[in-house]
Amino acid sequence: MADFVQREFLEPKVLARLGALPLFARMAMQGTVSGRHRSPHRGSSVEFAEYRKYVPGDDTRRLDWRAYARTDRFYIKEFEAETNLRLCLVIDGSGSMNFGSGALSKIAYARRIAGVLGYLALSQGDAVGLTVVGEEEDLDIPPRRRPSHLAHVNDAIAEVEPDGEADVARALHELAERIRQRALVVVLSDLFVPPEALESAFQHLQFQKHDVVAFQLLDPQEIEFDFGRTTRFVDLEGGAPVVADPAAIARKYNESFERHRNALDDSCRKANVDFHRVVIDQPYDKVLADFLIGRAQKGPRS
Amino acid sequence: MSFLQPWMLFALPLFALPVIIHLIHRRKHSTVHWGAMMFLIEATRASRGWQRIRHFLILLFRMLAVAGLIFAISRPIAGGWLGLAGGGPADCVIVVLDRSASMGVRDLRGGTKLSQGIDKLVDAFKTVEANHWVLIDSIVGAPRELDSPEDLRDLPIGNATATSSDMPSLLQAAVEYREVNKVGRTEIWVLSDTQSHDWRNESSQWGGIRDQLMESEQVRVLLLSYAEQPAENASVRVTRVQRTVDDEGAALTIDLVLHRAQSDSRETIPVEFMLGSARSVIDVPVTAGETRVDGHKIPLDEATTGWGKVSIPDDGNESDNTFYFTFGAEPTRRTLVVAENMPIARILGLVAHAPRDPTLQYELEAQNIEGAAQVDLDSIALILWQGTLPQGDTLDDIERFVDSGGRVIFFPPINPGTESAFGSKWTQWNRQDGVPKWRVDSWFEKGDLLRHTEAGRALPVGELSITEACLLEGDGTTLARLETGKPLLSRAVTTSGGVYFCTSLPRATSSNFVSNAVVFYVMVQRALEDAVGRLRGHRQQSPGRFDPGNDWSLVSEALEGILSSDRHLHASVFSRTTESSEVEHVAINRSVEEDTSAPVPSESIDLLFEGLDFVRVDETLGGRGSVLEEVWRVFLIGMIIALVAEAILCLFDVQGGRRS
C-alpha cells in the first residue's frame, strides 16, 4: 500500500491477521473495473451465468457453438460480471464520540475499525471513501481505488476531532443522494440520535441499493451507568451540564437506554441494516474478524 | 413546652445539618464528561417529580430525626398530652384545693380524688420553678404560704371533708393574694372535681375574677379536673327524724332519701340503721335517681335525746354512704311573723298557729319590721316576713338562721323598694282587675312545699285565683308559675334551709289564699314542719359552719387519720351538756347538693376562663400518668420513626434505581 506513515490506529499485527479475510458486500456492486465482487451486469468473466437466445446484433464471438451443434439453435453464453467495491466509511464526529472510560475512546475505536476496513478494501482492489460527520460541515472524501488514496483517507481518519453536535441522519441522507453507484456504507457512531430519524436515513440508503453496515460504539459506563455519588455531567456535545444523583436516576436512565436500544434494533431490522452493537472494551480486531467472517460465510446476495 | 435541660435547645439549629451536608455533598460532586446526555436528560426529567419529593422527604425525615434527638436530650415535660405547654419559671404558684365531699371518691386501691390529685401536683411541681408556693384550700379559705410543694403531702389536707367548696371565693382569694403581695408571673393550679354546686358557674362572681385575671397577662390557670363520676354510686340522706310516743311506746320515725347514679338495673340496697347499739337493716329496691323511704319506725327506749346513723354498703363514693342524725323531744313549733300590715300579720299568724298535730305545741311571735332585729332566732323554726326585705344585721341573722336549717317565706311589701336579699328583690306590683283572675299555670308537685299529700293526692293549687302579684327579680327555682309566666312561689338558692318568695298576699284584694285556704295553710305548715328539725333539742349542721369549740365533744366513731381540730369537717356527731344538764347533739353531714350535683360541663369551665391563659387536664381516678411528665420518649420514638421512614425511602431508591 502507498501509506508508509505509522498510524496509531493501524496496528500491523492486526492488519496482518485480518489481511487474509475478504471484505464482501451482501449485494451486487457496480464498479468501474473488474473485481472480486458480484456485479448486477452480465459480463465476460469466468463465472458462467446463463444461456440466452441469439438476437441480431449480438457479438457472434460469444455464440456457443457446442450448444448450436446439439440443438441447431444459436445461443449466447453469458457470464457473471465481477467488479470492484465502493466502501464508504462514515465516522460520527460528534462530541459524544470522545467519551471513553477505558483505554480507548469511541472515536479511537472507530478510527481503528475504519482504518482496517479501508486497508482491507484497498488491498482487494476496492475503492475507499470517507465521510466525517461534523457539527457544521462534513468532510467528504469520494471513493477511489488508487493505492495512494489510502494515505489520504487515513490522514483524514487520524485528524477527526469530535466536537459539538453532529447530525448523522442528515449526513446519511446526503450520502445516499451523493453516491450514484452501489456502495458498501459502513457507519461508525454511537448512534445517540432519535431512532426514527436514523431509520429514515437507513431506508434512504437501502432504496439506493447500498449495503449499509452500522457499528454502534458504546462505552461500558454508558451501559452500566454506575456512579457512586452526585456527579456533574458535562455534555461532550456542548450542551448545559447536568448535576444529578446517579443513584436516584439510574432506573430511569436504564429504562431510557433500553427503550432507545430496542427502537434502534427495530429501525435497523426494518431498513435491512447490518447492525453491530459494539462495547468498546472488546478487542476491535475480534469484532472485525467476526464481522468479516460472518460476511464471507453468508456470501453475496442478489 | 418546658424543658429540664433547656440549654440543650441551643443545639436546635443542628436540625439543619442534613440540609447543610446535602448542599456540601452537591458542591463536592465529581465531574464527568459525558456523551449519552439524551438518556441522562430524559432520566432527570422523568425523575424530577417523585424523586424531588423523595429527596425532600428524606431530608425532612433526617431533620426531624436530628430535631427529635435534640428535643429528647433536652428532656421536655408536658402535661396531659402535651397540654401544659409553655411557661418558664413562675414567681408564684398558688394551689387551690377543692376538699369537698365529692373529692373523697375512692378507687379500688383506696386513693381518693383529692389524695391522688395532690400526689400528681407534687410530682408535677418537681418540674416547676417558682419563688413562692401558696396553698388555698376550701376549708381554710385563706392563702397559706408553703416552704416547698412537698408540704402539700405533709399537711393534713389529703382527706376530703364533708364540706362543700366555694370555688369562686377560692379563686377570688388567689387573685387578691396576687394583688396584695405584688407577685410576678403566677400560675394558679386548681384541683377539683368541678361539681356544679362547688363551682357555681352561673355566679356573677366569675366575671369579676376573670376581669381581674385578664388585667394581668402574667397569670396562668391550670385545672386538674377529676370530673369523672363513679359508675355505681348511691347515697343516703335522712330528711326527717321525729320521736313519737303512742300506745306501743316511743319510736323514731325516719324519712330518708336514697339517690343512685344513672344505672339501668334495678337493685336492692340494704340500708342499715344504727341507734346506740341497736342495729336494723331494711332492703330498699332502688332504680336510678331518687328513692324515698318515708315513715320508717324504729322502737325507742325511754331516751328522749340521742343520735344514730343510717348507712349503705361501700361503693364508689364512701363519703355519701353514711348519714348521721340526732333526735330529741319534740320542740314547740315557734313561728315569727314579721309584717308591715297588721291584717296580713294576723292572717299569717292564724295560718302558722293553727295546730296541724294537736299533740304538739305551737307558738307565735309577731313583730313589725323594726322589731324583728330584736328577736332571738334560736328558738324560731319559721319566719313569715311580709314587707321590705331585711337588710344589714337583720339579714345576717336570718342568713345564719337559714343556714342552721330554718325556713323563711317572704311576702311582698305594699310598696316595693330596692332592697334585695338572698339574691332576689321585689320590683313592682302587677294587677289583674278584670275577670278571670290569674290562675296557677304549673307547679312543682313532686317535692317541696307544693308536693302531693302523703296519700298521693295533688294539692288544689289550680283553684288559686290571683288578683295581684309582685314581680320578683333574681335567681331562684319557681315552684308555682302563674299563667302570666311569672312566679307565684319561688325558692332561693341556698346551701341549706329554705328561703321562699310568695309573690301575692293573703288578703282578698290580692288572692284567694284566705277563702281557699287549703293550699296556703299546707304550704306554711310544711315549711314549719321542714324547719322544726333545728329545734328538736339537737341541730343538723353543715360541715365547716359548726365550730365545736371546747363545749362540744365527738360522740360518733373516731375518724382515722383526721386531726381532732378537723373532725367537725367530716360526717360526725358532737354532743354537749347544757347548764341545765340537758344533752344536746349536733350531726355534721354533707350538704344535699353533694348527693345530686353533676360536674360543670367542660365547655362551661372553658367559658369561665375565656380569654385567659387556661389549661385543663382531665384526670381519672387511678390514672397513672403524671400531670407533668417527661415526654422525651415521645421524641425518641418520633426520631426512630423518622429514621425508619428515611431508611425505607433510601431502600426504595436502591431497589428501584439499580439495573436489574
Interface residues (C-beta under 8 A of the other chain):
Chain A: G95 S96 M97 N98 F99 K106 D190 F192 D219 E222 E224 F225 F227 R229 T230 T231 R232 F233 V234 D235 L236 E237 G239 V242 V243 A244 D245 A247 A248 I249 A250 R251 K252 Y253 N254 E255 S256 F257 H260
Chain B: H25 R26 H29 S30 T31 V32 H33 W34 G35 A36 M37 M38 F39 L40 I41 E42 A43 T44 A46 S47 Q51 R54 H55 D653 V654 G656 G657 R658 R659
